[in-house]
Amino acid sequence: MKIVVFDGEILNPGDVDWGPVSDIGELSVYDETPPCKTVERAKDADVLLTNKSPLQRKDIDKLENVKLVCLLATGYNIVDVGAFAEKGVPVCNVVGYGVDDVAQHNMAMLLELCRHVSEHTESVKAGEWKKIKRWCYWKHTPLCLKGLTMGVIGFGSIGRRVGELAHAFGMSVLANCPHPKNPPDYSPFNFTSLDHLLTSSDVISLHCPLTPQTQKIINAKSLAKIRKGAILLNTARGQLINETDVAKALKSGQLRGLGTDVLSTEPPAATNPLLKAPNVVITPHIAWATVRARQNIITLTAENIRRWRQGTPVNVVNGVITCTPCS
């Protein structure tokens, strides 16, 4: 069995192990794959692994040997899952590989916006403390999280973990999701409507999938409903927010700050309005990038392949649960 990885360099620059996958079949790993090379590299493969390299219908129709596609991620918008379904090819993703990793990054951005640790560190290094000649100074008044309300939009595994961490900081937690169930055992906590969450939260954290219903869920209309001075966090998808509207809200003070690990286009254009907006923490899509999480992706992908070979595919995102496994 031949397995091809289209874009393995970011997932594994050399500090994690492809062994769980290479033990299953003949593995070829490409650092990156430009669209013009997709068909050439995939034509003899039985299993394709991709993170951000697109697989669209125009290429899929030419891939006669492919029997399984595995996303090295949770999101699968870069693959035409419907086209593979028509060919009877399962498309599988990985879930739950970095719940704690992403949740911790989310809280790290929040703490930076509340305490401005980096800015004060640079200020001290630049000699500002010595010039002020006082035992203490601050460039921004620190904000304590205890007693504030965290509103979590999307309450899957990461959203739930963020709620737990917020609770540990002494925050009340509100959550909004399409099908509320299994409320956590800490208090105060409530499932609530989106409007109530927007009007009642001091911090709003996005953890919902990108769908037609959630695209630009944070926009001028929703921003007008939030508490003045709220903080917005996004470790989900950049397209969940209208970046122009959020930049305006930051400049007006409607938003106290934004912490985001994702943008609508990555890397961003120089014209992205968030790059010049005040009180913004932007990280380059790294919440998932711990060694622990990246090794989990490889291990879980290997399990997806094994389950498919056994005739019982799991984590299928295109509905193809019956298939002819490769020997």
Secondary structure, 3 states (H helix, E strand, C coil): CEEEECCCCCCCCCCCCCHHHHCCCEEEECCCCCHHHHHHHHCCCCEEEECCCCECHHHHCCCCCCCEEEECCCCCCCECHHHHHHCCCCEECCCCCCHHHHHHHHHHHHHHHHHCHHHHHHHHHCCHHHHHCCCCCCCCCCCCCCCCEEEEECCCHHHHHHHHHHHHCCCEEEEECCCCCCCCCCCCEEECCHHHHHHHCCEEEECCCCCCCCCCCECHHHHCCCCCCEEEEECCCHHHECHHHHHHHHHHCCEEEEEECCCCCCCCCCCCHHHHCCCEEECCCCCCCCHHHHHHHHHHHHHHHHHHHCCCCCCECCCCCCCCCCC
